[in-house]
Amino acid sequence: MTRAPLLSTQAAASIAAEKFGAPLAPSLHLGVIGNCAISALVDAQGDIVFSCLPRFDGDPVFNALLHPGDAGSRFAIELEDLASARQAYEPNTAVLRTRLTDRGGNSIEITDFAPRFISRERFFRPVMLVRTVRRLHGAPRIRVRLNPRFDWGRTAPSITRGSNHVRYVGSGMALRLNTDAPVSYVLEAQPFLLTGAHHFLLGADESLTEGIAATALKFEQETIAYWRKWSQSLSIPLEWQDAVIRAAITLKLSLYEETGAIVAAMTTSIPESPDSGRNWDYRYCWLRDAFFVVRALNSLSETGTMEDYLRWLSNVVLEATSGHIQPLYGIGLESLLPEDTVPQLQGYRAMGPVRVGNQAAEHFQHDVYGNIVLGAAQAFHDRRLLHPAGTAEFRYLERIGEQAVRVYGQPDAGMWELRTRTRVHTSSALMSWAACDRLAKIAEHLGLHERAHYWKEHASRMREEILERSWSPERQAFAESFGGRELDASVLLMSEVGMIDARDPRFVSTVQAMERSLCDGPFMRRYEAADDFGKPETSFNICTFWRIDALARIGSKEQARDIFEAMLAARNPLGLLSEDTHATTGEMWGNFPQTYSMVGIINAAIALSRPWSSVI
């Protein structure tokens, strides 16, 4: 009998590569896992394609989202002859499950999460990603590919192995993978039959105190229990409950709990539109975005995030001895965030540049002072809080109000962070008014009547001037700047923060004018005028949600509901949104998941839902 020749190692590897296929092309059909310390993005086939360690703004040890093809670093658990993939969160949690089935009907399930639960009377949220792969049916053959990179992709790690662990060391960081899978198979990306379950715990270079499988199972059970209890505590609207819960969990995951900062998104450099160059690093805390996150979670009776954020915000205020406050800071209170590019990474779909840092930290954006006061205001009135704010906190907040008065009516970069143009932006003046208005209400609540009168005087003067100077008789609308004629969606906040009644004919006319000039079907762009990169091509999701809010307040609820349903349809299959939506293709663009956008889902659902009394 003639024996067939053995395949060479190279030939065997080539056949294995063919059977396992190529990685997915980068898209924002991603799930997010995290624990309020770190996060990771998981694609539709279960590959971890982006994760920054040891914190949100750290080194992306998995960077495939920004470096397409095999060159990008990822943590993949691949199924041979893959035919289909299904993905869903464990209900009401941040635990993600991906089911893969091959052409022969063999199937596996990958469970992904970052541990988060109460242990020893404190939150346990280690720098750790936990992955479990289980055989569901048949005799599936899998391959594990784990290739972290350091220093923004520049450095491959040095690798040492033990009987049940692998250490990846480089650029001042050491990661340890504890696994009960064959270490040789992991290191060589060798395909093997999956007969039961294997567990992968990737995190700090520390040994486990218990067995690998037992630790993974315990962490999974405890993390699921934590998120279910957290979700159960939310006060949610009757309609769109799943969408609201998913949005709320995503916002919670954006909290860097150690300091209380809230990141605007988990990513950097996802373009706002194809090949636009509008690629920015959003892994920092914008005071504006954080206020909207806090308010949205407060509306669901989740006040813990506000208390954490106020810890961070208090430090920002105390350090601002000159009066000036930046629009954003690092999550560890870093004030210097120099912007640079990373040439060794190609960028999302090879649409660079990849940026780290954000020059907007150097801007003067005068709406920031109003956002600080608005973000803190509830703490003076809410009796549920463990640490309610009082007179001492009010005195610090008055310093912010005085700065809001000083910068009122002065040109700035505006909330859209224009880099080459300054104007007296209506939205910035509006937030100065909001600061004074809320300080007056807080002072009244505290019985400080003289201070209440002082802040009411400023608020009244500002309101009168804003309504007069931002009105464009030509456009029959409030314009984006004093004396201007161009329209800007941020003006819709005039009603949301209480400056003007939504049914005021001037506001109604403004909404109508914006629908004619800024809207592409249900979607709304930010502004009319060209900016540093030309005219915006995609719609900005939060602006669409501001439109929904304005329509609901005006009384056009059916129209608002139709637009809201369109926005829900624009989410990815896991219910998440990025910053922008392309009105023609429906594709998501911009950094992901965007807190602003997830806030919009919560606000719209609350504004439009039928009351619980209609069914009980």
C-alpha atoms as one frame of an Amber mdcrd trajectory, in Angstrom:
protein
   0.000   0.000   0.000   1.362   3.377  -0.948   1.435   5.867   1.915   0.535
   9.512   1.125   3.395  11.909   1.787   3.128  14.061   4.912   2.387  17.741
   4.366   5.145  20.187   5.147   4.568  22.548   8.057   4.310  25.446   5.613
   1.773  23.624   3.424  -0.295  22.615   6.450  -0.332  26.212   7.657  -1.446
  27.360   4.206  -4.375  24.908   4.167  -5.347  25.906   7.714  -5.314  29.573
   6.748  -7.568  28.861   3.775 -10.046  26.891   5.870 -10.174  29.547   8.574
 -10.505  32.445   6.173  -9.500  36.080   6.518 -10.478  38.499   9.294 -13.588
  40.577   8.801 -13.118  43.938   7.140 -13.323  46.688   9.783 -16.825  47.945
  10.493 -18.733  49.350  13.438 -20.864  46.227  13.785 -19.155  45.797  17.124
 -20.069  44.945  20.668 -18.500  46.644  23.658 -17.516  44.933  26.886 -16.005
  46.624  29.911 -16.041  47.155  33.650 -15.638  50.924  34.227 -11.861  50.546
  34.138 -11.140  49.065  30.696 -13.101  48.118  27.610 -12.815  46.070  24.435
 -14.613  46.021  21.105 -15.652  42.651  19.676 -16.525  42.180  16.007 -19.348
  40.081  14.551 -17.168  36.932  14.417 -16.047  37.269  18.012 -12.615  38.846
  17.427 -11.440  41.453  19.911 -10.305  44.149  17.479  -9.702  47.126  19.786
  -8.765  47.402  23.434  -6.673  50.009  25.221  -4.843  49.019  28.395  -4.408
  49.647  31.254  -7.174  52.266  30.902  -9.470  53.765  28.258  -6.866  56.201
  26.899  -3.981  53.744  27.051  -2.058  51.808  24.427  -4.321  49.853  22.040
  -2.815  46.411  22.559  -5.412  45.158  20.076  -5.540  47.584  17.170  -7.057
  45.680  14.209  -9.918  48.190  14.007  -7.319  50.796  12.996  -4.987  48.511
  11.047  -6.921  46.335   8.577  -6.018  42.817   7.474  -3.623  40.355   9.088
  -1.236  43.162  10.083  -3.538  44.366  12.865  -3.339  42.898  16.354  -6.388
  41.018  17.607  -7.551  38.279  19.948  -9.444  35.833  17.726 -11.128  32.517
  18.423 -11.863  31.226  14.943 -14.047  28.360  13.771 -12.931  26.291  10.779
 -15.207  26.528   7.727 -17.283  29.247   9.328 -20.749  29.509   7.800 -22.701
  31.813  10.106 -22.375  33.977  13.193 -24.953  35.216  15.679 -24.302  37.639
  18.481 -26.266  38.952  21.458 -25.768  40.283  24.931 -26.873  38.249  27.882
 -30.070  40.220  28.610 -29.589  43.318  30.758 -25.828  42.812  31.114 -22.508
  43.737  29.516 -21.712  40.069  28.861 -21.530  39.297  25.137 -22.110  35.900
  23.518 -21.108  35.017  19.955 -22.301  31.764  18.366 -20.394  30.458  15.362
 -21.542  27.580  13.145 -19.522  25.844  10.428 -20.694  24.397   7.134 -21.160
  20.971   8.712 -23.387  22.244  11.509 -20.718  22.129  14.220 -20.993  25.113
  16.539 -19.323  26.970  19.377 -20.172  29.862  21.697 -17.722  32.559  22.779
 -18.534  34.491  25.948 -16.771  37.828  26.476 -16.809  40.189  29.443 -14.672
  42.216  31.809 -15.283  41.261  35.467 -17.275  43.739  37.539 -18.980  43.003
  40.855 -18.890  43.784  44.560 -16.145  41.984  46.482 -14.992  42.799  50.016
 -17.347  45.781  50.108 -15.812  47.436  47.039 -16.096  47.183  43.273 -13.877
  44.497  41.799 -12.967  45.707  38.294  -9.558  44.308  37.381  -7.636  45.058
  34.222  -8.824  41.774  32.739 -10.707  40.428  29.736 -12.321  37.024  30.169
 -13.126  34.797  27.193 -14.723  31.368  27.326 -15.242  29.179  24.266 -17.671
  26.260  24.607 -18.583  23.478  22.229 -22.301  23.590  21.503 -22.694  20.883
  18.861 -20.667  18.343  16.936 -16.896  18.339  16.607 -15.874  21.922  15.912
 -12.274  22.761  15.098 -10.984  26.105  16.306  -7.899  28.260  16.137  -6.844
  30.842  18.716  -4.885  33.837  17.459  -3.567  36.182  20.114  -1.027  38.780
  18.977  -0.991  41.870  21.213   1.184  44.798  20.210   2.579  47.644  22.255
   3.486  51.294  21.713   0.705  51.860  19.180   1.682  48.848  17.111   5.394
  49.599  16.974   6.533  46.823  19.309   5.946  43.094  19.294   6.086  41.691
  22.821   8.674  39.334  24.185   6.920  36.107  25.126   7.533  33.654  27.930
   5.383  30.624  28.652   4.432  28.470  31.576   2.365  25.326  31.801  -0.918
  27.262  31.874   0.048  30.834  31.120   1.776  33.084  28.634   3.424  36.408
  29.432   3.542  39.215  26.847   6.035  41.918  27.853   6.948  45.175  26.146
   6.982  48.997  26.372   6.557  49.134  30.123   3.601  46.753  30.134   3.272
  43.084  30.961   0.162  41.043  30.196  -0.512  37.526  31.373  -2.827  35.059
  29.694  -4.026  32.364  32.048  -5.650  29.558  30.087  -6.614  25.909  30.306
  -6.298  25.588  26.524  -3.088  23.957  25.262  -0.500  26.727  25.467   1.391
  25.373  22.456  -1.719  25.618  20.306  -2.276  29.206  21.394   1.300  30.285
  20.742   1.452  28.630  17.327  -2.143  29.471  16.296  -2.537  25.741  15.732
  -6.046  24.507  14.862  -7.461  21.895  17.246 -10.691  20.101  18.060 -12.808
  21.667  20.775 -14.289  18.917  22.912 -15.565  20.924  25.875 -14.731  24.431
  27.069 -11.596  26.530  27.351 -11.086  29.726  29.290  -8.807  32.686  28.598
  -8.146  35.349  31.242  -5.964  38.144  29.844  -4.885  40.936  32.143  -2.270
  42.141  34.574   0.791  39.974  35.120  -0.601  38.303  38.224  -1.274  34.701
  39.189  -4.806  33.538  39.899  -5.739  32.533  43.438  -8.028  29.748  42.188
  -8.193  27.453  39.183  -8.608  28.902  35.720 -12.015  27.378  34.911 -13.358
  28.010  38.401 -12.218  31.638  38.299 -13.730  32.276  34.875 -17.047  30.694
  35.871 -17.217  32.596  39.149 -16.376  35.898  37.470 -19.003  35.284  34.768
 -21.747  34.464  37.266 -20.893  37.392  39.530 -20.652  39.853  36.613 -24.004
  38.753  35.179 -25.589  39.095  38.621 -24.126  42.585  39.077 -25.410  43.919
  35.744 -28.841  42.365  36.168 -29.219  43.960  39.582 -27.966  47.293  38.229
 -30.408  47.172  35.303 -33.238  46.177  37.627 -32.731  49.388  39.593 -33.329
  51.614  36.560 -36.557  53.565  36.221 -37.296  52.992  32.542 -40.101  54.070
  30.175 -42.776  51.618  29.079 -41.749  51.559  25.418 -38.356  50.722  23.917
 -37.131  49.158  27.153 -34.404  47.008  25.594 -32.999  49.982  23.697 -32.945
  52.125  26.839 -31.304  49.441  28.984 -28.617  48.816  26.376 -27.960  52.554
  26.095 -27.763  52.903  29.875 -25.300  50.019  30.237 -23.152  51.498  27.460
 -23.099  54.876  29.210 -22.150  53.214  32.480 -19.287  51.414  30.737 -17.967
  54.831  29.666 -17.325  55.805  33.296 -13.720  55.540  34.448 -14.717  54.796
  37.998 -11.308  55.268  39.618 -11.485  59.029  39.049 -15.113  59.592  37.984
 -14.298  60.785  34.448 -16.607  59.829  31.582 -15.096  59.246  28.130 -16.888
  60.509  25.034 -16.189  57.240  23.174 -13.954  54.184  23.423 -12.090  54.795
  20.159  -9.855  57.200  18.367  -9.720  58.171  14.704 -12.849  56.584  13.258
 -13.585  59.123  10.473 -16.780  61.159  10.660 -17.262  60.357   6.980 -15.255
  58.411   4.375 -11.771  59.786   3.696 -12.700  63.070   5.354  -9.668  63.494
   7.604 -12.110  64.247  10.448 -10.397  61.662  12.624 -10.248  62.586  16.304
  -9.312  60.949  19.586 -12.411  60.772  21.808 -11.002  58.725  24.715 -11.113
  61.706  27.084 -13.651  63.476  29.253 -15.477  66.379  27.629 -17.371  68.351
  30.267 -20.173  68.916  27.765 -20.645  65.255  26.862 -20.315  64.154  30.479
 -23.135  66.476  31.543 -25.476  64.896  29.010 -24.472  61.400  30.174 -25.092
  62.272  33.809 -28.453  63.839  33.047 -29.601  60.856  30.970 -28.670  58.360
  33.681 -30.232  60.592  36.338 -33.478  60.459  34.362 -33.408  56.680  34.831
 -32.787  57.107  38.579 -29.164  56.003  38.244 -27.427  58.650  40.328 -24.236
  56.748  41.171 -22.532  57.885  37.963 -23.313  61.505  38.811 -21.730  61.145
  42.244 -18.617  59.583  40.714 -18.430  62.271  38.043 -18.817  65.079  40.579
 -15.697  63.799  42.351 -13.762  64.285  39.119 -15.474  67.576  38.308 -14.715
  69.010  41.749 -11.016  68.455  41.146 -11.253  70.197  37.777 -12.922  73.198
  39.397 -10.447  73.395  42.287  -7.447  73.278  39.967  -8.807  76.055  37.721
  -7.310  78.878  39.759  -7.092  81.189  36.724 -10.798  80.838  35.999 -10.302
  79.254  32.580 -11.441  75.656  32.237 -10.636  73.454  29.263 -13.450  71.774
  27.348 -11.860  68.379  28.004  -9.295  66.695  30.214  -7.673  63.319  30.476
  -9.469  60.758  32.590  -6.778  61.177  35.238  -7.240  64.994  35.193  -4.440
  65.475  32.655  -4.646  68.970  31.177  -2.007  68.474  28.480  -3.299  66.273
  25.668  -0.936  67.102  22.793  -2.284  65.891  19.477  -0.071  63.743  17.312
  -0.442  61.167  14.537   0.552  57.508  14.568   1.973  56.770  11.096   2.521
  53.037  11.655  -1.244  52.398  11.806  -3.174  52.732   8.538  -6.409  53.870
  10.140  -9.965  52.603   9.975 -10.380  51.029   6.514  -6.964  52.541   5.746
  -8.495  56.019   6.110  -5.862  57.667   8.293  -4.541  59.524  10.035  -4.667
  57.830  13.413  -4.492  60.490  16.087  -3.617  60.336  19.769  -4.365  63.340
  21.965  -6.737  66.147  21.094  -5.868  69.735  20.315  -9.341  70.834  21.408
  -7.988  70.804  24.963  -6.299  74.088  24.026  -9.527  75.711  22.818 -11.662
  78.346  24.449 -15.175  76.902  24.394 -17.338  79.103  26.562 -20.242  76.687
  26.905 -18.117  74.613  29.284 -19.061  76.703  32.343 -22.750  76.159  31.868
 -22.161  72.456  31.391 -20.317  72.294  34.711 -23.154  73.980  36.602 -25.808
  71.911  34.840 -23.898  68.717  35.605 -23.731  69.553  39.305 -27.163  71.126
  39.817 -29.117  67.998  40.743 -26.716  67.224  43.583 -28.095  70.238  45.468
 -31.696  69.077  45.246 -31.600  65.246  45.321 -32.064  63.886  48.844 -31.170
  60.308  47.803 -27.482  61.073  47.371 -24.910  59.770  49.824 -23.026  63.061
  49.550 -25.488  65.846  48.654 -24.010  69.221  47.773 -24.437  72.193  50.109
 -23.299  75.746  50.726 -19.575  74.965  50.513 -19.995  73.353  47.104 -22.166
  76.243  45.986 -19.359  78.708  46.764 -17.004  76.761  44.502 -19.662  76.597
  41.808 -20.145  80.370  41.988 -16.568  80.731  40.758 -17.650  78.891  37.626
 -20.632  81.197  37.309 -18.430  84.269  37.522 -16.304  82.907  34.695 -19.485
  82.252  32.673 -20.377  85.919  33.152 -16.893  87.074  32.132 -16.823  85.079
  28.886 -20.447  85.699  27.953 -20.677  87.363  24.543 -17.027  86.708  23.707
 -15.979  84.848  20.534 -14.945  81.210  20.956 -14.457  77.968  19.017 -17.991
  76.846  19.843 -19.229  73.435  20.871 -18.252  71.951  17.482 -14.611  72.860
  18.162 -13.908  74.835  15.004 -10.159  75.195  14.654  -9.827  78.202  12.346
 -12.805  80.413  13.144 -14.232  82.129  16.225 -17.637  83.736  16.672 -20.013
  84.683  19.469 -21.830  81.383  19.328 -25.441  81.269  20.437 -24.937  77.899
  22.095 -22.046  79.230  24.186 -24.042  82.282  25.298 -26.971  79.981  26.053
 -24.846  77.934  28.429 -23.627  81.054  30.228 -27.292  81.864  30.786 -27.918
  78.300  31.997 -25.096  78.620  34.537 -26.601  81.786  36.005 -30.150  80.450
  35.908 -29.255  77.240  37.772 -27.080  79.056  40.293 -30.079  81.268  41.096
 -32.233  78.192  41.675 -29.578  76.534  43.843 -29.129  79.687  45.921 -32.885
  79.925  46.443 -32.955  76.286  47.544 -30.156  76.941  50.037 -31.904  80.015
  51.397 -29.233  82.380  50.043 -31.693  84.956  48.769 -29.190  87.707  48.062
 -27.135  85.369  45.888 -30.281  84.135  44.174 -31.164  87.709  43.245 -27.617
  88.320  41.979 -27.692  85.328  39.620 -31.259  86.037  38.470 -30.171  89.513
  37.372 -27.392  88.071  35.208 -29.683  85.381  33.782 -32.413  87.871  32.902
 -29.995  90.213  31.138 -28.423  87.373  29.144 -31.742  85.830  28.134 -33.065
  89.083  26.751 -29.903  89.719  24.751 -29.607  86.156  23.401 -33.192  86.097
  22.144 -32.675  89.434  20.433 -29.160  89.143  18.996 -29.318  85.528  17.783
 -32.621  86.023  15.937 -32.270  86.244  12.158 -35.234  88.054  10.596 -34.048
  86.876   7.178 -34.114  83.185   8.155 -36.959  83.513  10.667 -34.844  81.429
  13.013 -32.338  81.686  15.816 -28.920  81.637  14.151 -25.701  79.949  15.234
 -24.078  83.245  16.269 -25.000  86.750  17.323 -25.830  88.747  14.216 -25.393
  85.701  11.989 -27.679  84.008   9.496 -26.376  80.443   9.343 -28.235  77.673
  11.136 -26.819  75.286  13.710 -28.591  72.375  15.405 -27.153  73.288  18.815
 -29.650  76.175  18.971 -32.342  73.526  19.596 -30.955  73.313  23.134 -32.611
  76.674  23.862 -35.816  74.820  24.666 -34.202  71.778  26.256 -32.393  73.823
  28.919 -35.414  76.028  29.522 -34.553  79.389  27.994 -37.598  79.506  25.717
 -40.938  77.735  25.597 -40.932  75.186  22.782 -44.287  76.498  21.525 -42.961
  80.042  21.173 -43.506  80.916  17.477 -39.844  81.862  17.122 -38.686  78.447
  18.300 -41.226  76.627  16.131 -40.056  78.653  13.149 -36.446  77.772  13.982
 -37.216  74.050  13.993 -38.980  74.374  10.643 -36.097  76.318   9.119 -33.616
  73.679  10.285 -35.720  70.894   8.832 -35.499  72.594   5.458 -31.769  73.259
   5.538 -30.091  70.694   7.810 -32.135  67.521   7.434 -31.720  64.590   5.069
 -34.919  62.662   5.698 -34.929  61.751   9.385 -31.264  62.632   9.879 -29.873
  66.035  10.866 -26.480  67.582  10.199 -24.778  69.886  12.693 -24.604  73.137
  10.730 -24.821  74.711   7.304 -21.518  76.494   7.012 -18.348  74.851   5.784
 -15.789  74.225   8.504 -12.056  73.507   8.471 -12.647  70.426   6.279 -15.519
  71.657   4.107 -19.226  70.942   4.560 -20.147  67.973   6.751 -21.197  64.938
   4.739 -22.844  62.818   7.432 -25.558  63.552   9.948 -24.598  63.973  13.583
 -26.705  61.601  15.662 -27.161  63.784  18.730 -28.520  66.557  16.497 -31.174
  64.189  15.202 -32.097  63.420  18.790 -32.272  67.153  19.591 -34.684  67.448
  16.681 -36.771  64.607  18.151 -36.838  66.356  21.521 -37.831  69.678  19.950
 -40.644  68.080  17.940 -41.944  66.301  21.033 -41.977  69.564  22.982 -43.713
  71.394  20.141 -46.412  68.742  20.078 -45.432  66.892  16.877 -45.030  63.574
  18.673 -45.987  61.323  15.777 -43.314  62.867  13.574 -40.859  62.587  16.443
 -41.738  58.891  16.908 -41.150  58.200  13.202 -37.716  59.801  13.351 -36.891
  57.934  16.554 -37.768  54.613  14.927 -35.444  55.528  12.048 -32.640  56.172
  14.527 -33.277  52.855  16.277 -33.054  51.157  12.886 -29.709  52.897  12.295
 -28.140  51.176  15.325 -25.855  48.224  14.788 -27.196  44.693  15.438 -26.278
  44.946  19.127 -28.149  48.221  19.645 -25.164  50.587  19.659 -24.558  53.858
  17.823 -21.474  55.732  16.733 -21.215  59.493  16.335 -22.520  59.885  12.767
 -24.875  58.246  10.282 -24.583  58.505   6.506 -28.037  59.540   5.316 -27.711
  57.757   1.961 -26.025  54.483   2.897 -27.235  54.290   6.500 -23.688  53.367
   7.541 -22.261  54.390  10.893 -19.226  56.663  11.035 -17.340  58.454  13.784
 -16.026  57.239  17.104 -17.761  54.357  18.813 -19.791  53.798  20.891 -20.595
  57.486  21.168 -22.020  58.541  24.528 -23.840  61.514  22.979 -25.736  59.156
  20.668 -26.623  56.672  23.396 -27.868  59.581  25.536 -30.208  60.507  22.686
 -31.843  57.073  22.757 -32.667  57.426  26.446 -33.942  60.996  26.173 -36.121
  60.254  23.148 -37.653  57.134  24.689 -38.551  58.998  27.879 -40.037  61.904
  25.933 -42.113  59.754  23.574 -43.107  56.634  25.475 -46.658  55.958  26.507
 -47.015  56.158  30.294 -46.989  53.037  32.452 -50.495  53.978  33.576 -51.740
  53.089  30.091 -51.129  49.389  30.719 -51.364  48.920  34.476
